[in-house]
Amino acid sequence: MTQKPLNIGFGNIVPSGRIVSIVQADSAPTKRMIQEARERQMLVDATNGRKTRSIILVDSEHLILSAIHPETVAQRLDA
């Protein structure tokens, strides 16, 4: 099975088969998740200095921050 690459913005690519969840980054629990992942060194910041709009959780327990809206990422995943 080949994993289709998913563009998460600014030339950053994630294998679509490894994505577990895509969530919005504006609530207090998600901000705690980001801080915990940063402390464990499991955070990948793919925002290129822009505002974080979505968090992508992958099967390796890494969190990937993206500046793209979660709805847009989901549409790209379905396409």
C-alpha positions as CSV (number, residue, x, y, z in Angstrom):
1,M,0.0,0.0,0.0
2,T,1.4,3.4,-1.0
3,Q,0.8,6.4,1.2
4,K,-0.3,9.4,-0.7
5,P,1.6,12.6,0.4
6,L,-0.6,15.3,1.9
7,N,0.4,18.9,1.5
8,I,0.0,20.7,4.9
9,G,1.1,24.1,3.6
10,F,4.3,25.9,2.6
11,G,5.9,22.9,0.9
12,N,5.5,20.6,4.0
13,I,4.3,17.1,3.3
14,V,2.9,14.3,5.6
15,P,2.2,10.7,4.6
16,S,-1.6,10.5,4.6
17,G,-1.7,6.9,5.9
18,R,0.0,8.0,9.2
19,I,-2.5,10.6,10.2
20,V,-4.7,9.7,13.2
21,S,-6.5,13.0,13.7
22,I,-6.8,16.6,12.6
23,V,-7.9,19.1,15.3
24,Q,-8.3,22.9,15.7
25,A,-5.6,24.6,17.7
26,D,-7.7,27.2,19.6
27,S,-8.8,25.4,22.8
28,A,-7.0,25.1,26.1
29,P,-6.7,21.3,25.9
30,T,-5.0,21.5,22.5
31,K,-2.6,24.1,23.8
32,R,-1.7,21.8,26.7
33,M,-1.1,19.0,24.1
34,I,1.3,21.3,22.2
35,Q,3.2,22.2,25.4
36,E,3.5,18.5,26.4
37,A,4.7,17.5,23.0
38,R,7.2,20.3,23.0
39,E,8.6,19.1,26.4
40,R,8.8,15.5,25.1
41,Q,10.4,16.8,21.8
42,M,7.6,15.3,19.8
43,L,6.5,18.6,18.2
44,V,6.9,19.5,14.5
45,D,6.2,23.1,13.7
46,A,5.3,23.4,10.0
47,T,3.6,26.9,10.3
48,N,6.6,28.9,8.9
49,G,6.0,31.5,11.6
50,R,2.3,31.9,10.9
51,K,-0.6,31.4,13.3
52,T,-1.2,27.7,14.2
53,R,-4.7,26.8,12.9
54,S,-4.6,23.0,13.0
55,I,-2.8,20.2,14.8
56,I,-2.2,16.9,13.0
57,L,-1.7,13.9,15.2
58,V,0.2,11.0,13.6
59,D,0.7,7.4,14.6
60,S,4.2,7.9,16.0
61,E,2.7,10.2,18.6
62,H,4.2,13.4,17.0
63,L,2.1,16.5,16.8
64,I,2.5,18.5,13.6
65,L,1.4,22.2,13.7
66,S,0.0,23.6,10.5
67,A,-1.1,27.1,9.5
68,I,-3.9,25.6,7.3
69,H,-7.5,25.3,8.6
70,P,-8.4,21.8,9.6
71,E,-11.3,21.7,7.1
72,T,-8.8,22.5,4.3
73,V,-6.5,19.8,5.5
74,A,-9.4,17.3,5.6
75,Q,-10.5,18.2,2.1
76,R,-7.0,17.7,0.8
77,L,-6.9,14.3,2.6
78,D,-10.2,13.3,0.9
79,A,-9.2,14.4,-2.6
